[in-house]
């Protein structure tokens, strides 16, 4: 058997599995649950055989996702025990982010000493980010108004659960628990009487850009303060004479190369981490949950696909002028990781590495993509505009298009920097609901399927930011077309070049 035969076998088995499930679902034939499970696992086994012949890390990640879905469906309780694998993977990836950002930014700025280019890249990036995210905002609002997904919705009782507590409330709960264990008489319901932390204003978001302690920023995983520190450090290094600059620059270059190799080693664990993440998700939510809020979910996915086809694809063809097939190869792995983990942060190291191998200079990719994680959240912006109108529709609140646009713009400003945190956009949505006096129960309903929605919007965030690096490189006249055309999956997966 070879790769082609293994692929055809997997395709044939998929057709058989799909046919059996359609016949059983429509009542045209009856098959036992055991039979259907067996044929699904045979199909999964054929995917494993195909992956063995394909010898591609990306293929193994996609196969692991399929295995994760099957485990989640067949063993929902047992699948929850696999969460430790996805947690290990996320922890390993998070160790990469800060040193990789620091090293690549410092090298990118200090090695060229062209400080005017840094400023030029900054305003070009921000201009591009705001134009694209505004279009995403409008597409989200139009999509939810066309489908009316929130109108007449009936929310299942099991979805009316308590929303996740804020960090302030979590801290209060811990203190109360300690007092209670120490024998202190704690009044019943005390935690409900204690004030919660006030939401952040626009001044707070600006202050958050500037690090008060770079070690603290690294520990907390705050990307923007790390970027700011690294940019200033790189500028300061560029201003030194060559004799004093060279040792630090050599160290930064070695650190960057080491972290890229570190990333490749960690990525060999990605199929286990990603597969476990999918298994936990499917096992926890189940697939039947889609029946309750199917229209909202479909609206989001269709709107995101429309955004990719109507906005990002034309930008890639006519603005960035990049080979589309090679670009898809370059982003397939980071997007797969983002989809499974629902965190853009987990895809950052591989996105940085693949875009550099795709032809975007390191000084550009290391500036544009991390900055885009704060200012270019295309998927999150589209989701928030769509979800906020859904909440109003579900509550029977009639909003004009102007009011919807104002809410969307507010969400776009307050959501800056949430890409690294899974489901942080849900917290933003809750804060906005309080501001505009929306009820919380529709958000509780969304919380039930938010992980499925988070997968899609996070993937679009990664696609948008990787494309943005190509756009800025093209505008700067520094995109390497030869590297882009020569890009292969084998090159992306290699530990040794």
Number of C-alpha atoms within 10 A of each C-alpha: 8 11 15 12 12 20 18 13 17 21 15 14 19 19 12 15 19 15 12 18 16 13 13 16 12 9 10 9 11 12 13 9 10 10 10 15 15 13 17 20 16 15 23 20 15 22 25 20 19 24 22 15 15 17 13 14 21 24 21 22 25 21 23 26 25 20 24 27 25 22 24 27 21 16 15 20 13 13 24 19 12 19 17 14 19 24 16 14 22 19 12 17 21 20 16 19 23 21 19 24 24 23 23 25 31 30 28 26 27 25 19 11 18 13 14 9 14 17 11 12 18 15 11 15 22 16 11 16 22 16 11 20 22 19 15 26 25 19 21 29 24 18 21 24 18 9 13 18 24 22 16 11 17 12 16 11 8 9 18 17 12 9 16 12 12 12 11 13 17 13 12 18 15 11 13 18 13 12 13 13 10 9 8 11 10 12 9 8 8 11 16 10 8 11 10 14 10 8 14 11 9 11 8 10 15 9 11 15 18 16 18 11 12 17 12 13 19 18 12 9 18 21 23 21 21 26 23 18 20 24 22 14 16 24 21 15 22 22 13 13 9 11 7 11 16 16 10 14 21 13 12 22 17 14 18 21 15 15 22 20 17 18 22 20 14 14 24 15 17 25 25 20 28 28 31 30 31 28 33 28 25 25 23 16 18 16 13 9 14 16 9 17 19 14 17 23 20 15 21 23 16 14 23 25 15 17 21 19 12 11 15 19 16 13 19 18 12 10 15 20 15 23 14 14 11 17 22 12 16 26 23 20 25 25 28 22 32 29 28 29 29 27 26 28 29 26 27 28 25 24 26 27 23 28 26 23 20 29 23 27 18 21 21 26 28 29 25 29 26 24 21 26 24 19 24 31 30 31 30 31 29 29 29 27 29 27 25 25 28 25 25 21 21 21 18 13 13 11 12 9 14 9 12 21 18 13 19 27 19 14 23 24 14 20 23 20 24 23 27 22 15 19 20 16 23 21 18 19 22 17 19 20 18 12 11 11 10 19 15 18 18 23 24 22 22 22 20 20 21 18 19 19 22 25 23 23 28 30 28 26 23 32 23 24 25 26 22 25 29 31 25 24 23 18 14 14 9 14 24 18 16 10 14 22 16 12 21 17 19 13 15 23 20 12 15 7 8
